[in-house]
């Protein structure tokens, strides 16, 4: 067959966009995603170096087919940021081996008997510190420290300060999302990797031979433990996602409720709605906005040829607003008909900490905060700033505590 004839049989490549910038996607990606869903749901974006998928059916299809769409993205900045290939970039049996090493810490029994009581004490402590009658930014005053302390407890990193945990999480997130390959960001990663390694190794020495339920103890005391460097990598991945997800979900939920008083009144009248608030918050602004997958064989998506070796980026932030599933998906609305969202992923890489985050935020933090400050209000909705491309949430949320 001639090259010309072969070319006719192969679907065209997805269109290439050279105008969309990472800065635009960081500042306000949702108008861009809305346009792409309508006009170019499969689009190669030069600044990102990946093919963006913005429709819910496509993002779910990719995540549900790890044989065709591998997590092993050879060009991901995550491996450079952490200095090792983590479970996030592995597939099949190897991914499950590393994932299962940490899984016992997240068991339903541990969540109920260990983490919920521990988290309740943490939240009570931090909420009680908030000054009634004053204006505070809930990001540094509550959501960030609470998420950091709760995660330190779950992982077994008791020597790490709230500042350490938040700084490390921010470092991992910026490094893993450094699609522009800024060397200054990686320099910070290299420095903080040394500090994280030291902290994790001290925890491993402390918990070796114990039956503690925290993640470090569970991994080092397993009957068939994973490699030490992979244990450290698992903890770093947990630090990267285990702070920003509950923190950003909580802040987004607070903003959603305070800008929709009728919904807040409904929740105050019915405690069972707090879980709905959490789910709507993470659907509305997904804490983890995008994920990469490497194509293992030539394939097609919506009539476009996706060659072997290409990297597609599933934009779950966009899929959670898909007009085929959600009416007015750009609005925060706890009364909308229940539909599954993709904020925590799907398939083999479904977020391990999902159930912990749901309980910490939906059952403990939000109810306790609004119970203590029932008349809390925003200083000005315009003062609230959302930011982030790979990971997204409010970076400032000033409120009057009443």
C-alpha positions as CSV (number, residue, x, y, z in Angstrom):
1,X,0.0,0.0,0.0
2,X,1.4,3.4,-0.9
3,X,2.1,6.0,1.7
4,X,-0.7,8.2,0.2
5,X,-3.2,5.4,0.4
6,X,-2.2,4.6,4.0
7,X,-2.5,8.2,5.0
8,X,-6.1,8.2,3.7
9,X,-6.9,5.3,5.9
10,X,-5.5,6.9,9.0
11,X,-7.6,9.4,10.9
12,X,-6.2,12.9,11.1
13,X,-4.3,14.1,14.1
14,X,-6.1,16.2,16.6
15,X,-5.9,20.0,15.9
16,X,-2.9,21.8,17.4
17,X,-3.5,24.9,19.5
18,X,-0.5,27.3,20.0
19,X,-2.4,30.0,21.8
20,X,-3.6,28.5,25.1
21,X,-1.0,29.2,27.8
22,X,-0.3,27.5,31.1
23,X,-0.8,30.8,32.7
24,X,-4.3,31.1,31.3
25,X,-5.1,27.5,32.5
26,X,-3.7,28.4,35.9
27,X,-5.7,31.6,36.3
28,X,-9.1,30.6,34.9
29,X,-9.4,27.4,32.9
30,X,-13.1,26.9,33.0
31,X,-14.1,29.2,30.1
32,X,-11.4,27.6,28.0
33,X,-12.7,24.1,28.8
34,X,-16.3,25.1,28.0
35,X,-15.2,26.3,24.6
36,X,-13.1,23.1,24.0
37,X,-16.0,20.8,25.0
38,X,-18.1,22.5,22.3
39,X,-15.5,23.1,19.6
40,X,-12.4,20.9,20.1
41,X,-12.9,18.2,22.8
42,X,-9.7,16.5,21.6
43,X,-7.0,19.1,21.2
44,X,-3.2,19.1,21.2
45,X,-2.0,22.0,23.3
46,X,1.6,23.1,22.6
47,X,2.2,24.8,25.9
48,X,1.3,21.7,27.8
49,X,2.8,19.2,25.4
50,X,-0.2,16.9,25.6
51,X,-3.5,16.1,24.0
52,X,-6.3,17.5,26.2
53,X,-9.5,15.6,26.6
54,X,-12.3,17.7,28.0
55,X,-15.5,15.5,27.6
56,X,-16.6,13.3,30.5
57,X,-17.0,10.2,28.3
58,X,-13.5,10.4,27.0
59,X,-11.8,11.1,30.4
60,X,-13.6,8.1,31.9
61,X,-12.8,5.9,29.0
62,X,-9.1,6.6,29.3
63,X,-9.0,6.1,33.1
64,X,-11.0,2.8,32.7
65,X,-8.5,1.4,30.1
66,X,-5.0,1.3,31.7
67,X,-3.8,-1.3,29.2
68,X,-4.3,1.2,26.4
69,X,-3.7,4.4,28.4
70,X,-0.7,3.8,30.7
71,X,0.1,5.9,33.8
72,X,3.7,5.6,32.9
73,X,4.2,9.0,31.3
74,X,7.9,9.2,30.5
75,X,7.8,13.0,30.3
76,X,6.0,13.7,33.5
77,X,7.6,16.3,35.7
78,X,6.5,14.2,38.7
79,X,9.4,11.8,38.4
80,X,11.9,14.6,38.2
81,X,10.3,16.4,41.1
82,X,10.4,13.4,43.5
83,X,13.5,11.7,42.1
84,X,11.8,8.4,41.6
85,X,9.0,6.7,39.6
86,X,6.1,6.5,42.1
87,X,3.0,4.4,42.1
88,X,1.2,7.2,40.3
89,X,3.2,6.4,37.2
90,X,2.9,2.6,37.4
91,X,0.3,0.2,36.1
92,X,-1.1,-3.3,36.7
93,X,0.4,-5.5,39.4
94,X,3.3,-3.2,40.3
95,X,0.9,-0.3,40.9
96,X,-1.4,-2.5,43.0
97,X,1.6,-3.8,45.0
98,X,2.6,-0.4,46.0
99,X,-0.9,0.9,46.5
100,X,-1.9,-2.1,48.7
101,X,1.2,-1.6,50.9
102,X,-0.5,1.6,52.2
103,X,-4.1,0.5,52.0
104,X,-4.5,-1.0,55.5
105,X,-4.1,2.4,57.0
106,X,-7.2,3.5,55.0
107,X,-9.4,0.6,56.0
108,X,-13.0,1.3,57.0
109,X,-12.3,0.1,60.5
110,X,-9.3,2.4,60.9
111,X,-11.3,5.3,59.5
112,X,-14.1,4.7,62.0
113,X,-12.1,3.7,65.1
114,X,-8.9,5.7,64.7
115,X,-8.9,8.5,62.2
116,X,-12.4,10.0,62.8
117,X,-11.8,10.4,66.6
118,X,-8.3,11.7,66.0
119,X,-9.5,14.2,63.3
120,X,-12.3,15.3,65.5
121,X,-9.8,16.3,68.2
122,X,-7.6,18.1,65.7
123,X,-10.5,20.1,64.2
124,X,-11.9,21.0,67.6
125,X,-8.5,22.3,68.6
126,X,-8.0,24.4,65.4
127,X,-11.5,25.8,65.2
128,X,-11.4,26.8,68.8
129,X,-8.4,29.0,68.0
130,X,-10.3,31.1,65.5
131,X,-11.1,34.6,66.9
132,X,-14.8,35.4,67.1
133,X,-15.8,38.7,65.6
134,X,-12.6,39.1,63.5
135,X,-11.7,38.8,59.9
136,X,-9.4,35.9,59.0
137,X,-8.2,34.1,55.9
138,X,-9.4,30.5,56.3
139,X,-6.7,29.1,54.1
140,X,-3.8,29.8,56.5
141,X,-5.9,30.1,59.6
142,X,-7.8,26.8,59.4
143,X,-8.0,24.7,56.2
144,X,-4.3,24.4,55.6
145,X,-3.2,23.6,59.1
146,X,-6.1,21.2,59.8
147,X,-5.4,19.2,56.6
148,X,-1.7,19.2,57.4
149,X,-2.1,18.0,61.0
150,X,-4.7,15.3,60.1
151,X,-2.4,13.9,57.3
152,X,0.7,14.0,59.6
153,X,-1.3,11.8,62.1
154,X,-2.5,9.4,59.4
155,X,1.0,9.0,57.9
156,X,2.9,8.9,61.2
157,X,4.9,12.0,60.7
158,X,4.3,13.5,64.1
159,X,7.6,15.4,64.1
160,X,6.7,17.4,61.0
161,X,5.2,20.8,61.8
162,X,2.1,22.1,60.1
163,X,4.3,24.4,58.1
164,X,6.6,21.6,57.0
165,X,3.6,19.5,55.8
166,X,2.1,22.4,53.9
167,X,5.4,23.5,52.4
168,X,6.2,19.9,51.3
169,X,2.8,19.5,49.8
170,X,3.1,22.7,47.9
171,X,6.6,21.7,46.7
172,X,5.4,18.4,45.4
173,X,2.4,19.9,43.7
174,X,4.4,22.6,42.0
175,X,7.1,20.1,41.0
176,X,4.6,17.5,39.7
177,X,2.8,20.2,37.8
178,X,5.9,21.9,36.4
179,X,5.0,21.3,32.8
180,X,7.1,24.3,31.8
181,X,10.1,22.5,33.3
182,X,11.2,25.6,35.3
183,X,14.6,24.6,36.9
184,X,14.0,26.9,39.9
185,X,11.0,24.8,40.9
186,X,13.0,21.6,40.7
187,X,15.8,23.1,42.8
188,X,13.3,23.6,45.6
189,X,12.1,20.0,45.1
190,X,15.6,18.7,45.4
191,X,16.2,20.6,48.7
192,X,12.9,19.5,50.3
193,X,13.3,15.9,49.2
194,X,16.3,15.7,51.5
195,X,14.2,17.1,54.4
196,X,11.3,14.8,53.7
197,X,13.5,11.7,53.5
198,X,15.0,12.5,56.9
199,X,11.6,13.0,58.5
200,X,10.1,9.8,57.0
201,X,13.2,7.8,58.0
202,X,12.9,9.0,61.5
203,X,9.3,7.9,61.6
204,X,10.2,4.5,60.2
205,X,12.8,4.0,63.0
206,X,10.2,5.0,65.6
207,X,7.4,2.7,64.4
208,X,9.5,-0.3,63.3
209,X,8.2,-3.4,65.2
210,X,4.9,-1.7,66.4
211,X,1.3,-2.3,65.4
212,X,0.5,1.3,64.9
213,X,-2.1,1.9,62.1
214,X,-0.4,4.9,60.5
215,X,0.9,4.5,56.9
216,X,4.6,4.4,57.7
217,X,4.2,1.7,60.4
218,X,1.9,-0.3,58.2
219,X,4.4,-0.3,55.3
220,X,7.6,-1.0,57.2
221,X,6.0,-3.7,59.4
222,X,4.3,-5.6,56.6
223,X,5.0,-9.3,56.3
224,X,6.4,-8.6,52.8
225,X,7.3,-4.9,52.8
226,X,7.9,-2.9,49.7
227,X,11.3,-1.4,49.0
228,X,12.3,1.3,51.4
229,X,12.6,3.9,48.6
230,X,9.1,3.1,47.4
231,X,7.8,3.4,50.9
232,X,9.3,6.9,51.0
233,X,7.8,7.6,47.6
234,X,4.3,6.5,48.8
235,X,4.5,8.9,51.7
236,X,5.5,11.8,49.4
237,X,2.6,11.1,47.1
238,X,0.3,11.1,50.1
239,X,1.7,14.4,51.2
240,X,1.2,15.9,47.8
241,X,-2.4,14.9,47.4
242,X,-3.5,14.4,51.0
243,X,-3.3,18.1,52.0
244,X,-4.5,19.9,49.0
245,X,-7.6,17.7,48.4
246,X,-9.3,18.1,51.8
247,X,-8.0,21.7,52.2
248,X,-9.3,22.9,48.8
249,X,-12.5,21.0,49.0
250,X,-13.3,22.6,52.4
251,X,-12.5,26.1,51.2
252,X,-14.5,25.6,48.0
253,X,-17.4,24.3,50.0
254,X,-17.3,27.3,52.3
255,X,-17.2,29.7,49.4
256,X,-20.0,27.9,47.7
257,X,-22.3,28.0,50.7
258,X,-21.5,31.6,51.6
259,X,-22.3,32.8,48.1
260,X,-25.6,30.8,48.1
261,X,-27.4,31.6,51.4
262,X,-30.4,29.5,50.5
263,X,-28.2,26.4,50.2
264,X,-26.5,27.2,53.5
265,X,-29.9,27.5,55.2
266,X,-30.9,24.2,53.9
267,X,-27.8,22.5,55.2
268,X,-28.2,24.1,58.6
269,X,-31.7,22.6,58.7
270,X,-30.6,19.1,57.6
271,X,-27.2,17.8,58.8
272,X,-27.4,14.9,56.3
273,X,-26.7,17.4,53.5
274,X,-23.1,18.0,54.6
275,X,-22.0,15.1,52.6
276,X,-23.8,16.5,49.6
277,X,-22.0,19.8,50.1
278,X,-18.6,18.0,50.0
279,X,-19.5,16.1,46.8
280,X,-20.7,19.2,45.1
281,X,-17.7,21.2,46.1
282,X,-15.2,18.7,44.6
283,X,-17.4,18.4,41.4
284,X,-17.6,22.2,41.0
285,X,-13.8,22.8,41.5
286,X,-12.0,19.5,41.3
287,X,-8.9,19.7,43.6
288,X,-7.0,17.5,41.1
289,X,-7.9,19.0,37.8
290,X,-6.0,16.9,35.3
291,X,-4.1,13.7,34.9
292,X,-1.7,12.3,32.1
293,X,-1.8,9.0,30.4
294,X,0.6,7.5,27.7
295,X,-1.0,5.8,24.7
296,X,0.4,2.3,24.4
297,X,-1.0,1.6,20.9
298,X,-2.3,3.6,18.0
299,X,-5.9,4.5,18.7
300,X,-8.7,7.0,17.8
301,X,-10.7,9.3,20.0
302,X,-13.6,11.1,18.4
303,X,-12.3,10.4,14.9
304,X,-8.8,11.7,15.6
305,X,-5.6,9.5,15.4
306,X,-3.8,9.3,18.7
307,X,-0.4,7.7,17.9
308,X,1.4,5.3,20.1
309,X,3.6,7.1,22.6
310,X,1.4,10.3,22.6
311,X,0.4,11.6,26.0
312,X,-3.3,12.5,26.6
313,X,-4.3,14.6,29.5
314,X,-7.7,13.9,31.0
315,X,-9.3,17.1,32.3
316,X,-11.6,15.9,35.1
317,X,-12.2,19.6,35.9
318,X,-13.9,19.9,32.6
319,X,-15.6,16.5,32.7
320,X,-17.3,17.6,35.9
321,X,-18.9,20.5,34.1
322,X,-19.9,18.5,31.0
323,X,-23.2,19.7,29.6
324,X,-24.2,16.2,28.7
325,X,-24.3,15.3,32.4
326,X,-24.8,18.5,34.3
327,X,-27.2,21.4,33.8
328,X,-25.4,24.6,34.6
329,X,-22.4,22.7,35.8
330,X,-20.5,26.0,36.3
331,X,-22.8,26.7,39.3
332,X,-22.4,25.4,42.8
333,X,-25.8,23.7,43.5
334,X,-26.3,21.1,46.2
335,X,-29.8,20.6,45.0
336,X,-28.8,19.3,41.5
337,X,-29.8,15.7,40.7
338,X,-27.2,13.3,41.9
339,X,-24.7,12.3,39.2
340,X,-21.3,10.6,39.5
341,X,-18.3,12.9,39.2
342,X,-14.6,12.3,38.4
343,X,-13.0,14.5,41.0
344,X,-11.3,11.5,42.6
345,X,-10.5,9.7,39.4
346,X,-11.7,6.3,38.4
347,X,-10.2,3.0,37.4
348,X,-7.2,1.5,39.2
349,X,-5.9,4.9,40.3
350,X,-9.0,6.0,42.1
351,X,-7.9,8.2,45.0
352,X,-7.0,6.0,48.1
353,X,-7.8,8.9,50.5
354,X,-11.3,9.6,49.2
355,X,-13.2,8.2,52.1
356,X,-10.9,9.9,54.6
357,X,-11.3,13.3,53.0
358,X,-15.1,12.9,52.7
359,X,-15.4,12.3,56.5
360,X,-12.8,14.8,57.6
361,X,-14.4,17.6,55.5
362,X,-18.0,16.6,55.2
363,X,-18.7,15.1,58.6
364,X,-16.2,17.0,60.9
365,X,-14.7,20.2,59.6
366,X,-17.6,21.9,57.8
367,X,-20.3,21.1,60.4
368,X,-18.0,22.2,63.3
369,X,-17.0,25.4,61.6
370,X,-20.5,26.6,60.8
371,X,-21.8,25.5,64.2
372,X,-19.3,27.7,65.9
373,X,-19.7,30.6,63.5
374,X,-23.3,30.4,62.2
375,X,-23.3,34.0,60.9
376,X,-19.9,33.8,59.1
377,X,-19.8,35.8,55.9
378,X,-17.3,36.7,53.2
379,X,-15.6,40.1,53.4
380,X,-16.2,40.3,49.6
381,X,-16.5,37.5,47.1
382,X,-14.1,39.3,44.9
383,X,-11.4,38.8,47.6
384,X,-11.5,35.0,47.1
385,X,-8.9,33.9,44.6
386,X,-8.9,30.5,42.9
387,X,-5.7,29.3,41.2
388,X,-4.1,26.2,39.7
389,X,-4.0,24.1,36.5
390,X,-3.0,20.6,37.6
391,X,-4.3,21.2,41.1
392,X,-6.9,24.0,42.0
393,X,-8.6,25.6,44.9
394,X,-8.9,29.0,46.7
395,X,-5.6,30.4,47.7
396,X,-7.3,33.0,49.9
397,X,-10.7,33.0,51.6
398,X,-11.1,36.0,54.0
399,X,-14.3,35.8,56.1
400,X,-15.8,37.6,59.1
401,X,-16.2,35.1,61.9
402,X,-19.6,35.7,63.6
